Amino acid sequence: MPQKTREAGVRMADRFIEFVGGEGWGKEGKVTVFSDNGIQSVDEYEYDKNWRKGRGSVLRGVGGERLWHLAEGWQGVREERINNKIRARL
């Protein structure tokens, strides 16, 4: 493993230990990024542009409620709720 990558791993482990020890992870509206260049704190839009290639803006366009329903569907939660309502009527 390259030296820069090992150093980044140590910094990342230190950050996790600090978090578990009660120190905050980051500031509101900021994203913590770990890379060979160290630990960076960037705003959500910069993160989306540089690391997610704009996928976050697509998700924001879909909206939180629709994404929540989609996630529930993947997990079978909504199906369980529907089945429970049907059973309750029987």
N, C-alpha and C positions, 0 to 999 in steps of 0.2 A: 504494500500500500504506500503511495507517495506520502512524503512528510507532511505536506499541506493538508492532505486528507486525514491523517492521524491527528494532527493538531486541531482540525475542525471537529473531529470526534470527541476529543477531550473537552473542548469548549462546549459542545452540545451536552455531554454528560454533566459537566459543571452546572449548566443552566437547568437541567432536569433536577439535579440535587437541590439547587437553590429553590426551585419551584416547590418540590416536596417539603422542603424546610420552611415553607410559609411565605417566601418572597413571591411577589407577583410575577406573572408570566410576561405581561406586556401592557401597553397602554390601550385604552379604548380606541377602536378604529385603526389600530396598527396590527401588522402581521409580523411575527418573528420568522426570519428566514435563516437557515443554516446552510453554509456552503464552504467551499475551500477558501473563500475570501473572508471567512469569519461569520459572526452573527450580525445580521442587519435587522433593523426595525423599519419597515416601510408601510406607507398607507395602503389601504385595501385596493385602491385603483392601480397603483404602481405594481403591486403584487399580481393583480389580475393581468395587467398588460405584459409584464416581463416574465412571469413564471407560469401563468395559466393560459397564455395566448388568447385572452379575451373570453374564455369560457364562463367566467364569473358574471360578466355582463349579460350573457345569454340566460343564466340561471336567475338573475335579478329580474329579467324581463318576463320570465315564466311566473314568478311570484312565489312567495313563501308558502301560501296555503296550498297551491297546486303541487308544489314539490313535496309538502308534507303528506298529502294524499297519495302521491306516487310512491313515496317511501313506505307508507303503510300498506299499499297494495303489494309491493315487493315482499314485504314481511308477512303478508297474509292477515294483517290486523283487521282490515276492513271486512274481509270475507268472514272472519270470526264474529265480528259485530253483527253482520247481516244474519249469519247462521244462528246466533244467540237470540236475535229478535224473532226469527221464525220459530225457534224452539219455544220461546216464551208464549207465543200465540197458540201453540198446540195443546 
